[in-house]
């Protein structure tokens, strides 16, 4: 979940991201026909040409296909897995916005171990059940203040490229993926309530059982290949904001 596109983004980009969010939330399902360009233009308070440009963006990204004389349909399959079960709103945005805001984020007390992928993890990372994956865990800090625990699980083939030198030079595992040539291009995540266990509480200087937010998701590279199944457990007292925008009809 990234900062939703604000007024500084072109309208067709905002419309494309809004439609993409509805697709990933399950509002529009793979293979389903989208509303007509005229209906979308009326709903989005935009011109038909702007909607057409937005649909072109989604086609180029692999989320929409067009059928001559029939209209636009949700791609089947989608480039990345939609949330399941169907969720509420998916707030789409831009990872470069988060990159700009994350320069004060660091990890400490990082540890790693090797696991065998169970069926759920194998499905998330598109690897065979029982294959090796590498898990990284660290205390996440912003401006030197702990705010949560980061758990990143990557396929063995990706982890092989995260050498000790790369890891040591990376403030976070996400940065390490970039240095290793597997930069995250897209991410889909959900936020759910959680409670701190003993280990996480000790890492953050909190108390076991304290309320927290668990942000879980799958990160994909530019080729839509999953490279990271992650959880960020955020402790109480850390502010998380959403910037939501609405497009109003021209008067």
PEWOWO-V413072 format. One record per residue. N is the residue number from 1. OMEGA is omega in degrees with one decimal (NA if undefined). Layout:
# PEWOWO-V413072
n = {N N}
omega = {OMEGA OMEGA}
This chain:
# PEWOWO-V413072
n = {1 2 3 4 5 6 7 8 9 10 11 12 13 14 15 16 17 18 19 20 21 22 23 24 25 26 27 28 29 30 31 32 33 34 35 36 37 38 39 40 41 42 43 44 45 46 47 48 49 50 51 52 53 54 55 56 57 58 59 60 61 62 63 64 65 66 67 68 69 70 71 72 73 74 75 76 77 78 79 80 81 82 83 84 85 86 87 88 89 90 91 92 93 94 95 96 97 98 99 100 101 102 103 104 105 106 107 108 109 110 111 112 113 114 115 116 117 118 119 120 121 122 123 124 125 126 127 128 129 130 131 132 133 134 135 136 137 138 139 140 141 142 143 144 145 146 147 148 149 150 151 152 153 154 155 156 157 158 159 160 161 162 163 164 165 166 167 168 169 170 171 172 173 174 175 176 177 178 179 180 181 182 183 184 185 186 187 188 189 190 191 192 193 194 195 196 197 198 199 200 201 202 203 204 205 206 207 208 209 210 211 212 213 214 215 216 217 218 219 220 221 222 223 224 225 226 227 228 229 230 231 232 233 234 235 236 237 238 239 240 241 242 243 244 245 246 247 248 249 250 251}
omega = {-179.9 -180.0 -179.1 -175.8 -177.6 -175.7 178.9 178.5 177.3 -176.6 -178.4 177.3 179.0 178.4 178.7 -179.0 176.9 178.5 178.6 177.7 179.1 177.6 -176.8 176.5 179.9 178.4 170.5 -173.4 177.8 -179.5 -177.1 176.3 175.9 173.8 -179.7 177.9 178.8 -180.0 177.8 179.4 178.8 -178.6 -176.3 -177.9 -177.0 176.2 179.7 179.8 177.6 176.6 180.0 177.6 177.9 178.8 176.3 176.4 -178.7 175.4 -179.8 -179.3 175.9 -178.7 -175.9 171.5 179.5 176.9 -175.7 177.7 -176.8 178.0 -177.3 -177.4 173.3 -178.9 177.3 9.0 175.1 178.7 176.7 -176.8 174.8 177.6 178.1 1.3 -179.0 -175.5 167.9 -177.9 169.6 -177.2 -176.9 179.7 -169.8 -179.7 178.0 174.1 178.8 177.8 180.0 -175.3 -170.8 -174.9 178.2 -177.7 178.8 174.1 176.3 178.2 -176.7 175.8 178.3 175.3 -178.5 -179.2 169.0 -175.3 172.0 -173.9 -178.9 -179.4 177.6 178.5 -179.5 -174.0 179.3 176.7 178.9 174.4 179.8 179.8 -177.9 171.5 -178.5 -179.9 174.6 175.2 -178.2 170.6 -178.8 -179.8 170.9 -175.1 176.3 -179.9 179.0 176.4 178.6 179.9 178.7 173.3 -179.7 178.5 -175.6 176.8 -178.3 -180.0 175.9 -179.3 179.5 179.9 177.4 -177.8 177.6 178.7 178.7 -178.6 -179.0 -177.9 -172.7 177.4 178.6 176.5 176.3 175.4 179.1 177.1 177.9 179.9 -179.9 178.1 178.1 -176.7 178.4 179.9 -175.1 -177.9 176.5 -174.2 176.1 -179.3 -178.7 177.7 179.3 173.5 180.0 171.4 -174.2 -176.6 -178.7 178.6 -179.9 179.4 -174.0 -176.4 179.8 -178.6 175.5 -178.3 176.5 177.7 179.9 172.9 176.3 177.7 -177.2 -179.4 177.3 178.4 -176.3 174.5 -175.1 178.4 -179.8 176.4 179.8 -177.3 -175.4 169.2 -166.6 170.6 171.1 178.9 -173.9 -176.9 179.7 179.5 178.3 -176.0 174.1 -177.8 173.0 176.7 -178.3 -180.0 176.6 176.9 -179.4 176.9 176.9 -178.9 NA}
